[in-house]
Amino acid sequence: MAKTTPNHTQAVSGWAALDSSGKITPYIFNRRENGVNDVTIKILYCGICHTDLHYAKNDWGITMYPVVPGHEITGIVVEVGSNVTNFKTGDKVGVGCMSASCLECESCKNSEENYCDKVQFTYNGVFWDGSITYGGYSKMLVADYRFVVAVPENLPMDRAAPLLCAGATVFCPMKDNNLIGSPRKKIGVVGLGGLGHLAIKFGKAFGHHVTVISTSLSKEKEAKTKLGADDFVVSSNAQQMQSRQKTLDFILDTVSANHSLGPYLELLKVKGTFVIVGAPDKPMGLSAFPLIFGKRTVKGSMIGSIKETQEMIDICGKYNIMCDIEIVTPDRINEAYERIEKNDIKYRFVIDIASESSKL
């Protein structure tokens, strides 16, 4: 399969993993010319998602090398195609996980293109022209305007970048379960990382009582004093877990480590809902009894459609919701990867693509 087409004439500086060692190195590649439905974006910032590490090291066996990761992209529009009416040069924009879908199936017509069977991702996907997509660890991006969102003026571009993936991932389950504009509910957030800390911010912005459920007691002070959580439960503390049984209306599970769901389900009220957005690499333990005796529901959720992503980032602008980040320059991506594997980050790394040290 061709990685590029004759239309790919624009040489771009970027950073790629060339093999399963996962080491990120400078890499020059070609992008397509700006088409009638495209916008060309000067990339300013790109968040580092844990998915980037999996693709870099081919953990899922589907990586097409060389791979240029990055799907939490913010930048400035520098060119627009003739069919593009909703963006102009100079606009602040973002690109998340998707670069294409069929646009014709039931999911696409219902603004749920993230569930389209033919959805293609911003990197390691196959675009409509047969080329392999390259992501945001690069100086510029050519994107179909239908997969681009506008970034509110009041949001800083660096702290907005992770919202394109992490923000949408936690926002959509809350929207789907009627937590926006609803009477005050008691919600739980399992895990306090890149996803979890944003879930707390959304939950509090929507006026709910938020309980953080974590394996680490050391995170309690930050959860309450910095992020505004109302309660904190150490999941390994049987007494604490017992005292909160049947107290929560909704739980969002952001943890990607292997864990059993049973103890968490017991925290839900009758008819409560448990939504999984973390992705453990092994099956999760799920006993039937917490479901049967509590009439509870367990669901999953994946990022968001473009419409939902735009709604999410607009709400972030309204409530001043931003990701807590640490900025790294491109020459420190490998160091960031090592720290992510050690959980040594609060809460998301963002690459300063436009920094002086990013010159190849």
Salt bridges, closest charged atoms under 4 A:
ASP38 OD1 - ARG32 NH2 3.02
ASP59 OD2 - HIS54 ND1 2.97
GLU72 OE2 - ARG348 NH2 2.67
ASP91 OD1 - LYS88 NZ 2.96
ASP144 OD2 - ARG146 NH2 2.87
GLU220 OE2 - LYS224 NZ 2.95
GLU222 OE2 - LYS226 NZ 3.69
GLU222 OE1 - LYS346 NZ 2.75
ASP230 OD2 - LYS204 NZ 2.87
ASP231 OD1 - ARG244 NH2 2.96
ASP249 OD1 - LYS269 NZ 3.30
ASP253 OD2 - HIS259 NE2 2.64
GLU311 OE1 - LYS175 NZ 2.74
ASP324 OD1 - ARG159 NH2 3.05
ASP324 OD1 - LYS201 NZ 2.79
ASP324 OD2 - LYS226 NZ 3.67
GLU326 OE2 - ARG339 NH1 2.80
GLU335 OE2 - ARG332 NH2 3.24
GLU341 OE2 - LYS57 NZ 2.67
ASP344 OD2 - ARG339 NE 3.01
GLU356 OE1 - LYS359 NZ 2.90
